[in-house]
């Protein structure tokens, strides 16, 4: 298994299967999933390097101003606390699950996708771009620390290659992240969680109705509060790109929902996708 998938993939599999009181049914398929996770992290690191994401010597996570950066740093603190609890209780499966979900979902699938236009120079000034680059490098730096006990070979390799600011010669003797050092911005957390929930709901409706992935649809919104309308305006570009929305139409409270529209509800508002065509 090590020869085929790598030592780290096998280590991560054994940790993720280490549920107390349960026999482990080891299989090559499980190790392959862990190998895919290692590849996901490697590709994220390469993406960061290609986009010149470097950790500045004076980076202060409490000083970031962009909503997405505030959110991902808060989530980094949450996963650090989860891993601390898992290690303290010898629940290595919880440790592995926590870092897997953060790296694959929170960081790669959401944060990197949300910030991609900023790094490619679309609709952002140099100050915001520099902050996103620094935050991306900062998150990867701490992910390598958190993952090092389970996947030492991959994390040491990436650390040596990517991080110019080395506390020690090797990652294994670097200081462990402190969960409380990652500030949580509740407003940013609520904003981004709302955005993720909306995109997920839209994707679910599109999938249920077999809407082609390349097709853009209108999004008709009814009964939205002023706060929701403000969020829709602020994240219009993100919804257009990730949820494949070509136009957002806000209905008045007495207006009728278009015929042939599929509906989904999030918080107080009803979101409709006219898919009759």
Buried (B, 14 or more C-beta within 10 A) or exposed (E): BEEEBBBBBBBBBBBBBBEEEEEEEEEEEBBBBBBEBBEBBEEBBEBBBEBEBBBBEEBEBEEBEBBBBBBBBBBBBBBBBBBBBBBEEEBBBBBBBBBBEBBBEBBBEBBBEBBBBBBEEEEBEEEBBBBBBBBBBBBBBBBBBBBBBBBBBBBBBBBEEBBEEEEEEEBEEBEBBEBEEBBBBEEBBEBBEBBBEBBEBBBEBBEEEEBEEEEEBBBBBBBBEEBBBEBBEEBBEBBBBBBBBEEBEBBEEEEEEBEEBBEBEBEEBBBBBBBEE
